[in-house]
Amino acid sequence: MTTRRCATRSAAVLAVAATLAACGVTVPTDPDGTLDRVRGGELRVGVSPHEPWTGTLPDGTPTGLEVDLVADFAQTLDADVVWTVGGEEALVGDLDRGELDLVVGGLTASSPWTSKAAVTVAYVTVTDPDGEPEGHVMLAPTGENAFLVELERYLLDQEVQAP
């Protein structure tokens, strides 16, 4: 691409961005306002037990590596975590209906639920039983991109060690 075409394309992109900003549109955005609602409020998280990533104590309190990651992420948003423990299918349904903001449970990038939810970047990679690399992810509501970006920034800043 020539320098002139590059400059013209860059100017067009800047003009569109300026127009959107003038209209009050921010990118990324959350059509349902997830990040704004969670910040200073509640982060509603579904937990599907999958040791050692997630589990529950006898009193029902969630535990595990992902539970700790989510609790620390919530602190960055000054949010209280409200946990819901259940099976993956029910939790993904709750996420789809807007009843949850996040689902964790030892999920991988090859999870069948990735077609029903937004999937974070892999925050840690482990070796599966066949010796193949497998990235662990979390699920968020589709379209809530500001929330997803904030979560991914947090996850990428962590130095997660596989259990």
Secondary structure, DSSP 8 states (H G I E B T S, - for coil): --HHHHHHHHHHHHHHHHHHHHTT--SS--TT-HHHHHTTSEEEEEE--BTTTBEE-TTS-EESHHHHHHHHHHHHTT-EEEEEE--HHHHHHHHHTTS-SEEESS-BTT-GGGGTSEE---SEEEE-TTS-EEEE--EE-TT-HHHHHHHHHHHHHS-----
